[in-house]
Amino acid sequence: MPTIRVEMFEGRTPEQKKEFVKAITEVACKTLGGKPEGVDVLIYELKKTDWATGGVLWSEK
């Protein structure tokens, strides 16, 4: 089964992350088959000063 890497801005609560990884795991199992125990979700939280789109830091938007 997959390892799913998620990159997002910091600031979500532990409860939001718990619900998010549960939903991702359910969708992965439904679409790919397999069991939840085989799905890994890695969350990487970034500051807006560490992410840019179109040459502009998100902290400046």
Backbone as a printed PyTorch tensor [residue, N CA C, xyz], in Angstrom:
tensor([[[  0.8340,  -1.1870,   0.0000],
         [  0.0000,   0.0000,   0.0000],
         [  0.8750,   1.2460,   0.0000]],

        [[  0.2590,   2.3780,  -0.1310],
         [  1.0440,   3.5900,  -0.3360],
         [  1.5290,   4.2610,   0.9450]],

        [[  2.5390,   5.0710,   0.7340],
         [  2.9270,   6.0800,   1.7080],
         [  2.5510,   7.4060,   1.0760]],

        [[  1.7220,   8.1690,   1.7460],
         [  1.2080,   9.4200,   1.2120],
         [  1.8490,  10.5690,   1.9650]],

        [[  2.5290,  11.4310,   1.2270],
         [  3.2060,  12.5790,   1.8140],
         [  2.3520,  13.8180,   1.5790]],

        [[  2.0440,  14.5310,   2.6580],
         [  1.2200,  15.7280,   2.5780],
         [  2.0430,  16.9080,   3.0850]],

        [[  2.1470,  17.9380,   2.2700],
         [  2.8220,  19.1610,   2.6830],
         [  1.7730,  20.2520,   2.7750]],

        [[  1.7360,  20.9380,   3.9190],
         [  0.7460,  21.9900,   4.1200],
         [  1.2810,  23.0130,   5.1010]],

        [[  0.6200,  24.1670,   5.1180],
         [  1.0090,  25.1860,   6.0810],
         [  0.7040,  24.7190,   7.4960]],

        [[  1.5140,  25.1580,   8.4240],
         [  1.2890,  24.8170,   9.8230],
         [  0.0400,  25.5180,  10.3320]],

        [[ -0.4740,  25.0200,  11.4510],
         [ -1.5820,  25.6980,  12.0930],
         [ -2.8340,  24.8590,  12.2650]],

        [[ -2.8470,  23.6340,  11.7420],
         [ -4.0150,  22.7760,  11.9480],
         [ -3.9520,  22.1690,  13.3470]],

        [[ -5.1130,  21.9250,  13.9060],
         [ -5.1690,  21.3190,  15.2360],
         [ -4.9090,  19.8160,  15.1190]],

        [[ -4.5290,  19.1860,  16.2220],
         [ -4.3720,  17.7330,  16.1880],
         [ -5.6560,  17.0250,  15.7400]],

        [[ -6.8190,  17.5370,  16.1400],
         [ -8.0850,  16.9270,  15.7420],
         [ -8.2920,  17.0300,  14.2300]],

        [[ -7.9670,  18.1660,  13.6400],
         [ -8.0850,  18.3190,  12.1830],
         [ -7.1770,  17.3270,  11.4650]],

        [[ -5.9620,  17.1890,  11.9480],
         [ -5.0240,  16.2500,  11.3210],
         [ -5.5040,  14.8090,  11.4870]],

        [[ -6.0560,  14.4950,  12.6470],
         [ -6.5800,  13.1490,  12.8890],
         [ -7.6880,  12.8230,  11.8950]],

        [[ -8.6270,  13.7460,  11.7060],
         [ -9.7190,  13.5310,  10.7600],
         [ -9.2060,  13.4500,   9.3230]],

        [[ -8.2230,  14.2710,   9.0000],
         [ -7.6490,  14.3070,   7.6580],
         [ -6.9760,  12.9870,   7.2930]],

        [[ -6.1140,  12.4790,   8.1940],
         [ -5.4190,  11.2270,   7.8780],
         [ -6.3830,  10.0440,   7.8350]],

        [[ -7.4450,  10.0930,   8.6450],
         [ -8.4590,   9.0410,   8.5860],
         [ -9.1420,   9.0550,   7.2220]],

        [[ -9.5100,  10.2310,   6.7400],
         [-10.1860,  10.3470,   5.4380],
         [ -9.2750,   9.9140,   4.2950]],

        [[ -8.0180,  10.3190,   4.3330],
         [ -7.0700,   9.9280,   3.2880],
         [ -6.8980,   8.4090,   3.2760]],

        [[ -6.7830,   7.8300,   4.4510],
         [ -6.6080,   6.3820,   4.5510],
         [ -7.8190,   5.6460,   3.9890]],

        [[ -9.0180,   6.1130,   4.3260],
         [-10.2350,   5.4820,   3.8180],
         [-10.3110,   5.5430,   2.2950]],

        [[ -9.9830,   6.6870,   1.7260],
         [-10.0270,   6.8440,   0.2670],
         [ -8.9740,   5.9660,  -0.4030]],

        [[ -7.7830,   5.9070,   0.1700],
         [ -6.7340,   5.0640,  -0.4000],
         [ -7.1660,   3.6000,  -0.4200]],

        [[ -7.7540,   3.1370,   0.6570],
         [ -8.2030,   1.7380,   0.7170],
         [ -9.3430,   1.4830,  -0.2650]],

        [[-10.2630,   2.4200,  -0.3640],
         [-11.4050,   2.2660,  -1.2640],
         [-10.9660,   2.2230,  -2.7290]],

        [[-10.0550,   3.0950,  -3.0980],
         [ -9.6570,   3.1860,  -4.5060],
         [ -8.5480,   2.2230,  -4.8990]],

        [[ -7.6590,   1.8940,  -3.9590],
         [ -6.5080,   1.0500,  -4.2820],
         [ -6.6370,  -0.3710,  -3.7440]],

        [[ -7.5790,  -0.5640,  -2.8320],
         [ -7.6820,  -1.8530,  -2.1630],
         [ -6.7160,  -1.8990,  -0.9960]],

        [[ -6.7730,  -2.9320,  -0.2550],
         [ -5.8670,  -3.0870,   0.8720],
         [ -6.5200,  -2.7100,   2.1880]],

        [[ -5.7210,  -2.7470,   3.2310],
         [ -6.1970,  -2.4940,   4.5820],
         [ -5.6010,  -1.2020,   5.1250]],

        [[ -6.2900,  -0.5610,   6.0530],
         [ -5.7780,   0.6820,   6.6350],
         [ -4.3830,   0.5410,   7.2400]],

        [[ -4.0810,  -0.6380,   7.7650],
         [ -2.7630,  -0.8420,   8.3890],
         [ -1.6240,  -0.7090,   7.3830]],

        [[ -1.9440,  -0.7830,   6.1070],
         [ -0.9130,  -0.6810,   5.0810],
         [ -0.7170,   0.7100,   4.5300]],

        [[ -1.4810,   1.6840,   5.0210],
         [ -1.3940,   3.0540,   4.5110],
         [ -0.6390,   3.9210,   5.5140]],

        [[  0.4140,   4.5710,   5.0470],
         [  1.1540,   5.5310,   5.8670],
         [  0.8730,   6.9250,   5.3370]],

        [[  0.6240,   7.8610,   6.2460],
         [  0.4330,   9.2640,   5.8780],
         [  1.4640,  10.0780,   6.6480]],

        [[  2.2860,  10.8020,   5.9160],
         [  3.3130,  11.6480,   6.5220],
         [  2.9080,  13.1000,   6.3200]],

        [[  2.8210,  13.8570,   7.4030],
         [  2.4440,  15.2690,   7.3150],
         [  3.6810,  16.1170,   7.5660]],

        [[  3.9630,  16.9920,   6.6110],
         [  5.0490,  17.9530,   6.7350],
         [  4.4320,  19.3400,   6.8100]],

        [[  4.6060,  20.0000,   7.9400],
         [  4.0520,  21.3310,   8.1240],
         [  5.1300,  22.3730,   7.8560]],

        [[  4.7650,  23.3530,   7.0620],
         [  5.6990,  24.3950,   6.6770],
         [  5.1780,  25.7690,   7.0790]],

        [[  6.0820,  26.6570,   7.3800],
         [  5.7250,  28.0500,   7.6380],
         [  5.4920,  28.7380,   6.2980]],

        [[  4.6680,  29.7580,   6.2990],
         [  4.4090,  30.4940,   5.0600],
         [  5.6640,  31.1830,   4.5460]],

        [[  6.6490,  31.3710,   5.4110],
         [  7.9150,  31.9610,   4.9780],
         [  8.8030,  30.9510,   4.2660]],

        [[  8.4180,  29.6690,   4.3000],
         [  9.2080,  28.6090,   3.6800],
         [  8.5710,  28.0440,   2.4210]],

        [[  7.5420,  28.7150,   1.8790],
         [  6.8270,  28.2150,   0.7030],
         [  6.5560,  29.3970,  -0.2180]],

        [[  6.8550,  29.2010,  -1.4830],
         [  6.5990,  30.2610,  -2.4620],
         [  5.9040,  29.6870,  -3.6870]],

        [[  5.0490,  30.4810,  -4.2820],
         [  4.3880,  30.1330,  -5.5290],
         [  4.5340,  31.3240,  -6.4630]],

        [[  4.9690,  31.0650,  -7.6620],
         [  5.1420,  32.1400,  -8.6330],
         [  6.1990,  33.1530,  -8.2210]],

        [[  7.1690,  32.6980,  -7.4590],
         [  8.2460,  33.5840,  -7.0360],
         [  7.9050,  34.4830,  -5.8610]],

        [[  6.7560,  34.2520,  -5.2290],
         [  6.3220,  35.0770,  -4.1080],
         [  6.0800,  34.1890,  -2.8880]],

        [[  6.7010,  34.5460,  -1.7660],
         [  6.4670,  33.8000,  -0.5520],
         [  5.0120,  33.9700,  -0.1210]],

        [[  4.4440,  32.8880,   0.3990],
         [  3.0640,  32.9490,   0.8830],
         [  2.9270,  33.9220,   2.0380]],

        [[  3.9830,  34.1440,   2.7790],
         [  3.9340,  35.1040,   3.8940],
         [  3.7730,  36.5280,   3.3950]],

        [[  4.0170,  36.7650,   2.1150],
         [  3.8920,  38.1160,   1.5410],
         [  2.5770,  38.3100,   0.7980]],

        [[  1.7630,  37.2750,   0.7470],
         [  0.4790,  37.3950,   0.0320],
         [ -0.5990,  37.9030,   0.9490]]])
